[in-house]
Amino acid sequence: MGNFRKLSRPASHRVSMLRTMVSQLVKHERIETTVAKAKEVRRKADQMVQLGKEGTLDAARRAAAFVRGDDVVHKLFTELAYRYKDRAGGYTRLLRTKIRVGDAAEMAYIEFVDRENELREAKPATPQPPQRAPLDPWAKSRASQQWAGPKLTKSSGSDGL
């Protein structure tokens, strides 16, 4: 499974909980949970969407081995793969909501971006700055030419003496 938070649970319970939560996130596209659990679910949900985008039989088998339900696997490989075909990553967002009354745990919504009825609109992609040519370290910089005063040269004639 990799390096995950322990979440105060034995390994089998932790894996089972993550499988269920990722499946529910794919099915409902938004769930509310604690911030720590949401951060772990985000990692696995993004991996599952990436498998859906691959679209191979091997990817389908790997996704089916983790998520619960054929309808969830079908949604990963059809609807979500089509929705995020042009997106390079960051398929989910975490929105902190409140502090739970019983144990003061920090709660958050985790949801897929670019969906109907989302809680917050996705930010537009920032354009990449144009590539600059590499600088020649031996050339004089424009700044030194701009701010340096004119060069004074010594004249060969007498200056009045």
Kinemage of the C-alpha trace (Angstrom):
@kinemage 1
@onewidth
@group {chain A} dominant
@subgroup {mainchain}
@vectorlist {calphas} color= white
{ca met a 1} P 0.000 0.000 0.000
{ca gly a 2} L 2.872 2.410 0.470
{ca asn a 3} L 3.537 5.000 3.113
{ca phe a 4} L 0.159 5.974 4.500
{ca arg a 5} L -1.008 7.523 7.707
{ca lys a 6} L -1.869 4.906 10.293
{ca leu a 7} L -5.196 6.582 11.197
{ca ser a 8} L -5.172 4.707 14.538
{ca arg a 9} L -6.286 1.470 12.888
{ca pro a 10} L -4.731 -1.919 12.179
{ca ala a 11} L -3.546 -2.434 8.604
{ca ser a 12} L -6.466 -4.599 7.466
{ca his a 13} L -9.060 -2.150 8.797
{ca arg a 14} L -7.210 0.807 7.294
{ca val a 15} L -7.046 -0.774 3.812
{ca ser a 16} L -10.697 -1.810 3.986
{ca met a 17} L -11.748 1.688 5.047
{ca leu a 18} L -9.756 3.337 2.234
{ca arg a 19} L -11.234 0.950 -0.346
{ca thr a 20} L -14.751 1.735 0.821
{ca met a 21} L -14.187 5.485 0.979
{ca val a 22} L -12.624 5.647 -2.500
{ca ser a 23} L -15.515 3.604 -3.875
{ca gln a 24} L -18.061 5.901 -2.242
{ca leu a 25} L -16.209 8.981 -3.516
{ca val a 26} L -16.303 7.671 -7.079
{ca lys a 27} L -19.951 6.718 -6.732
{ca his a 28} L -21.242 9.927 -5.102
{ca glu a 29} L -18.454 12.312 -6.245
{ca arg a 30} L -18.402 14.073 -2.863
{ca ile a 31} L -18.122 12.745 0.694
{ca glu a 32} L -17.522 14.313 4.093
{ca thr a 33} L -14.886 12.863 6.383
{ca thr a 34} L -12.019 13.942 8.603
{ca val a 35} L -9.131 15.858 7.069
{ca ala a 36} L -6.578 13.093 7.719
{ca lys a 37} L -8.758 10.455 6.064
{ca ala a 38} L -9.579 12.790 3.186
{ca lys a 39} L -5.882 13.336 2.455
{ca glu a 40} L -5.338 9.589 2.198
{ca val a 41} L -8.475 9.057 0.124
{ca arg a 42} L -7.318 11.808 -2.251
{ca arg a 43} L -4.093 9.928 -2.987
{ca lys a 44} L -5.845 6.677 -3.833
{ca ala a 45} L -8.722 8.349 -5.726
{ca asp a 46} L -6.285 10.186 -7.980
{ca gln a 47} L -4.506 6.887 -8.648
{ca met a 48} L -7.797 5.231 -9.575
{ca val a 49} L -8.714 8.039 -11.994
{ca gln a 50} L -5.266 7.709 -13.552
{ca leu a 51} L -5.916 3.990 -14.065
{ca gly a 52} L -9.258 4.879 -15.652
{ca lys a 53} L -7.508 7.227 -18.051
{ca glu a 54} L -5.100 4.459 -19.093
{ca gly a 55} L -8.059 2.361 -20.204
{ca thr a 56} L -6.149 -0.916 -20.550
{ca leu a 57} L -7.281 -4.308 -19.358
{ca asp a 58} L -4.441 -4.394 -16.842
{ca ala a 59} L -5.496 -1.009 -15.466
{ca ala a 60} L -9.105 -2.215 -15.202
{ca arg a 61} L -8.023 -5.285 -13.252
{ca arg a 62} L -5.849 -3.222 -10.905
{ca ala a 63} L -8.696 -0.774 -10.272
{ca ala a 64} L -11.201 -3.594 -9.747
{ca ala a 65} L -8.841 -5.166 -7.216
{ca phe a 66} L -9.020 -2.002 -5.094
{ca val a 67} L -12.466 -0.407 -5.461
{ca arg a 68} L -15.691 -2.123 -4.509
{ca gly a 69} L -18.376 -2.701 -7.129
{ca asp a 70} L -18.555 -3.139 -10.896
{ca asp a 71} L -20.560 0.068 -11.264
{ca val a 72} L -17.696 2.013 -9.656
{ca val a 73} L -15.131 0.484 -12.037
{ca his a 74} L -17.413 1.251 -14.980
{ca lys a 75} L -17.766 4.879 -13.877
{ca leu a 76} L -13.984 5.207 -13.482
{ca phe a 77} L -13.284 3.955 -16.987
{ca thr a 78} L -16.084 5.787 -18.788
{ca glu a 79} L -17.372 8.975 -17.168
{ca leu a 80} L -14.360 10.037 -15.092
{ca ala a 81} L -11.792 9.012 -17.726
{ca tyr a 82} L -13.639 11.115 -20.320
{ca arg a 83} L -14.067 14.073 -17.953
{ca tyr a 84} L -10.360 14.232 -17.039
{ca lys a 85} L -8.800 13.192 -20.363
{ca asp a 86} L -7.085 16.595 -20.763
{ca arg a 87} L -6.187 17.098 -17.089
{ca ala a 88} L -2.698 16.085 -15.984
{ca gly a 89} L -3.545 15.527 -12.308
{ca gly a 90} L -5.336 17.014 -9.329
{ca tyr a 91} L -8.702 15.358 -9.876
{ca thr a 92} L -9.960 15.937 -6.327
{ca arg a 93} L -10.186 18.895 -3.979
{ca leu a 94} L -10.347 19.092 -0.201
{ca leu a 95} L -12.609 21.694 1.413
{ca arg a 96} L -12.378 22.051 5.185
{ca thr a 97} L -15.806 22.509 6.743
{ca lys a 98} L -16.144 22.365 10.525
{ca ile a 99} L -14.938 20.914 13.795
{ca arg a 100} L -16.874 17.805 14.834
{ca val a 101} L -18.710 18.233 18.138
{ca gly a 102} L -17.984 14.841 19.709
{ca asp a 103} L -14.216 14.662 19.432
{ca ala a 104} L -13.201 18.035 17.922
{ca ala a 105} L -11.937 16.353 14.741
{ca glu a 106} L -11.431 18.658 11.780
{ca met a 107} L -13.939 17.736 9.050
{ca ala a 108} L -13.672 18.263 5.299
{ca tyr a 109} L -15.459 17.564 2.041
{ca ile a 110} L -13.500 15.738 -0.616
{ca glu a 111} L -14.945 16.063 -4.103
{ca phe a 112} L -14.024 15.681 -7.740
{ca val a 113} L -13.294 18.892 -9.618
{ca asp a 114} L -15.105 19.954 -12.816
{ca arg a 115} L -18.434 18.351 -11.949
{ca glu a 116} L -21.965 19.650 -11.723
{ca asn a 117} L -23.035 21.226 -8.413
{ca glu a 118} L -19.509 21.452 -7.082
{ca leu a 119} L -18.958 23.487 -3.950
{ca arg a 120} L -16.258 25.681 -5.500
{ca glu a 121} L -15.309 26.295 -9.120
{ca ala a 122} L -11.937 25.088 -10.318
{ca lys a 123} L -9.319 27.722 -10.985
{ca pro a 124} L -8.420 28.144 -14.644
{ca ala a 125} L -5.052 26.804 -15.659
{ca thr a 126} L -2.313 29.401 -15.425
{ca pro a 127} L -0.516 29.921 -18.734
{ca gln a 128} L 3.141 29.042 -18.787
{ca pro a 129} L 5.528 31.995 -19.222
{ca pro a 130} L 7.339 32.088 -22.563
{ca gln a 131} L 10.751 30.467 -22.662
{ca arg a 132} L 13.675 32.876 -22.610
{ca ala a 133} L 16.929 32.391 -24.446
{ca pro a 134} L 19.828 31.391 -22.195
{ca leu a 135} L 21.974 34.294 -21.073
{ca asp a 136} L 25.569 34.679 -22.149
{ca pro a 137} L 27.560 35.205 -18.928
{ca trp a 138} L 30.303 37.150 -20.748
{ca ala a 139} L 28.024 39.663 -22.438
{ca lys a 140} L 27.449 42.997 -20.695
{ca ser a 141} L 24.049 43.175 -19.160
{ca arg a 142} L 21.530 45.738 -20.310
{ca ala a 143} L 21.121 46.880 -16.727
{ca ser a 144} L 24.795 47.755 -16.394
{ca gln a 145} L 24.666 49.621 -19.698
{ca gln a 146} L 21.523 51.475 -18.689
{ca trp a 147} L 22.588 52.625 -15.232
{ca ala a 148} L 26.311 53.095 -15.739
{ca gly a 149} L 27.306 56.593 -16.692
{ca pro a 150} L 29.248 57.332 -19.826
{ca lys a 151} L 32.812 56.144 -19.778
{ca leu a 152} L 35.299 58.948 -19.210
{ca thr a 153} L 38.367 58.752 -21.327
{ca lys a 154} L 41.595 60.600 -20.690
{ca ser a 155} L 42.400 63.002 -23.432
{ca ser a 156} L 45.913 63.179 -24.683
{ca gly a 157} L 45.931 66.984 -24.718
{ca ser a 158} L 46.316 69.293 -21.768
{ca asp a 159} L 43.268 70.172 -19.773
{ca gly a 160} L 44.254 73.784 -19.249
{ca leu a 161} L 47.386 73.320 -17.251
